[in-house]
């Protein structure tokens, strides 16, 4: 018993069509994925101030960032301070999500 009682030519056409459809679906799926933009330092600072304005850790981080935010000659923010700010920001985001649900 044959799978489809058609000549070999039609199998080739249907296989090519199926391949094109699958390739189109994969390309459509990959094209729909857009990378999330990383938050800037200012956005992280504003979010931290909004989420936990009275937290001592928030005040400590803001005190450390003041020399870099308002002085253009201070240079870039140190990587260790940026890592600390990013880690605190992600932990605050997680806490906020947990508190909401």
Secondary structure, DSSP 8 states (H G I E B T S, - for coil): --SS-S-HHHHHHHHHHHHHHHHHHHHHHHHH--------HHHHHHHHHHH-TT-HHHHHHHHHHHHHHS-GGG-S--HHHHHHHHHHHHHHHHHHHHHH-
